[in-house]
Amino acid sequence: MHEEVLDPETDERGDPKEGFNFGEFADSKAQQPLPPALQAHEAQLSRFSGLCRELAMKLLELFAIGLKVDPAEGGANWFASRHEKSKGPSGTILRILYYPSSTAPSPSPIRAGAHSDYGSLTLLFRLPGQPGLEILDPSHNWVPVPVLPLGTENDPFPPILVNIGDLLSYWTGGLLKSTVHRVVGPSTGVDDQGDRGTMEDRYSIAYFFHPCRDTELVSVPSERVRERVKGRGQGKVVTAIEHLNGRLAATYGWGSEEVAAG
């Protein structure tokens, strides 16, 4: 609780949530110790993580097709090839999230501060009846993202929300925008004095998809992207791990020595 500060510019207290991170599984096994409550579900979690990876790779191929990436430079496989396990480790994380209820007087409605995601894209799984996700629109207004968008109310499972992360924005010169978002807690209401009632529990699962660590964040060979970045200076080319370490340092307050060690 309160260890992650997603919006350090406006909140030094940290986000009131709990999370458990899984790195990428190997041979259906987690690469870190699991608490007893999760050990019996290791195979299921591995299978779920693998399905998330398959979906994320397909989405990256569709982005490349939509951008008409030069076939001589990789074509539909341009993004996906940078995420292949055979090319080395990545920062990909499957995270189970729990936002506990609160009965504190006038609890802050913010449960995850405003931020963009650090990787290529994110798959988010939410429960019906547990809203809270908001995105910052082009007019700088916070807009709720429904768990069940119009037309999906009768679907047997809630839709998977796909969020574009920082790296797709890097690669496309901002043509694909890394969405700034936050989580606010569903509340039982506000009384006559303006105090919020009990903040309800909220659960979600996020799959943060990252490329191989040494991947360089250069412009994708797409004519649409070339037109967009025309006249811009190239600047220093950073790698995926350099970007991730910088974002994590700001989030957790790490010093430069800790980032280098990570």
PyMOL commands that set and color helices and strands:
alter all, ss='L'
color gray80, all
select helices_A, chain A and resi 36-39+42-66+71-73+75-81+85-87+166-171+223-229+240-252+256-261
alter helices_A, ss='H'
color red, helices_A
select strands_A, chain A and resi 18-22+93-99+110-115+121-126+133-136+142-144+161-164+181-184+202-209
alter strands_A, ss='S'
color yellow, strands_A
deselect
rebuild
show_as cartoon
